[in-house]
Amino acid sequence: MTRVRKEDYENIANIFNESGEKAAIEYIVATYGTMAPKGVILRIKKSPGFSYYAVNKKIIKSEITEEKIFMDLDELCPKIEPKANKIESLNSYDVGIKDIESLYIELMQEKLLELMRYVKLSHCTSTISINKSALITDGYKINFD
């Protein structure tokens, strides 16, 4: 009993598509003598070079091969081009202020997103809708002044 070679997957897929699953199973048993031909077909359906379309009941050879699935070293580690040495005079105080301002903006955005879950403003009807039950279940208390 020999193992089905990956080079023969395309041939088995063609037999599967043209003659059906039963013919593919017969080919696998006759050629390789395997005890689990349905497992071979399932392995082909899940292999990276093929995809199975249940609607058509066809195994299609995809464009992606095993070599294309993995990135090569040049794609993973692109060469960094050295930049010209630029000396920028940044005051540490200015950098600190920009960081604090960006932090405030981020915090305000988070609070507005949270508020939008509970409060809806309608400019057309000039109404404010508040989801009181959601506020209470999330642990908020409502006070009207």
N, C-alpha and C positions, 0 to 999 in steps of 0.2 A: 504494500500500500504506500503510494508516494504522495507527497504533498503537492497541492495545486500551485503551479508557478504563477507569479504575478503577471508574467508576460502573456499568459494564456487567458487572463481575465477578459480582455477585449473580445477574444474569440467566443468565450462562454456567453458574454453579454450579447453578442450578435446572434448566437443560437437562441438565446432567451427571447430576444426581441422578434426574431423571424418565426420561430417554430413554437415558442411557448416555454413555460417552466418545465413541463414534463420532458420535452426533448433535451433541454439543458441538463436536467438531472440524469437522463440516460447517457448523455455525452460524458458527464463527469464520472459516472460509475464505470463506463466502458473504458475511458482513457486512464483514469487514475485509480479506480478500484476503491474509492473512498467509501466509508460507512455513513458519512453524513453529508450528502450532496446539497441538501437544503441549507446547511450551515455555510457551505462554500458560496452559494448564491447570496446569502445574507451578508457574508463578508465582502463580496463584490459590491453589493448595494451600498455598504457603508465605507468603502475604501475611498481615499482622497481623490482618485482620478475619475470616479464615477458618481452619478447621482440617480436615484430611483424616483420616477414619477408614478405615483399610485393610480392616478386618473387614467393614464394611458397604459399602465402596467409595462413600462419600458425602462430599461437601464440605459442611461445616456452617458457617453464618455464626455466628461467635462474638460474644459481647457486647462484646468489646474492639474499639474502633475506634482509628484512628491518633491521634485526639485524646486518648484515655484512656491510651495507652501512655506518653506523656511527662507528667511532672509539671509543673504550672504553677508560676509564680514564688512564689505564696503557699504552696504545699506545700513547695517547696525551702527557702524562707527564712521560717520562721514569725516573726511579730513577737514580740520578747522584751519581756515586761512588766517594767517597772522594779520592783524589790523595795525594800522599805523599808530604809533604811540601818541595818543592825544592826552594832554593834561587838562583836565577840566577842573576849574576852581569852583567847587561846591562848598558852600558853607554848611557845616554839620547842623547848624540851627535850622536852615532851610529844609534840609532833608528830614529832620525830626518833625517839623511842622507839616510837611507833605504826608508823612506817615500817619500822623494823628488825624489829619483831615480825611484821609482815605479810610481810616478806622471808623471815624464818625459817620461817614457816608454809608459804609457797610452796615453798621449797626442800625442806622435809620432805615435802610432798605429792608433789613430783617424784620424790624418792628412794623413797617408798613405792610409787608407780606403777611405777617401774622394778623394784623388788624383787618386785612382784606378778607380773611376767612370768615369773619363775623359780621362785618359792616358793609352794606352796599349802598352807594349813593346813586340816585337817579336824578339827573339834571333836567330831564324832560318833565317829570311830574313833581320835581322839587321835594322828594321824599328821601328819608334815610331809613333803611331796613336793617334791623339788628336781629341776629339769630341768638335769642336769649338762651335757648336750651343748650346750644353748642357752647356758649360762654360758660354756663354753669357747670356743664359736664367736664369742661377743661379746667375747672377750678377757679374761675374768675367770679368776682362779685360785682354787681351793678349798682351804682349810686346815681341818682338824678338830683342835680342841684337846681 
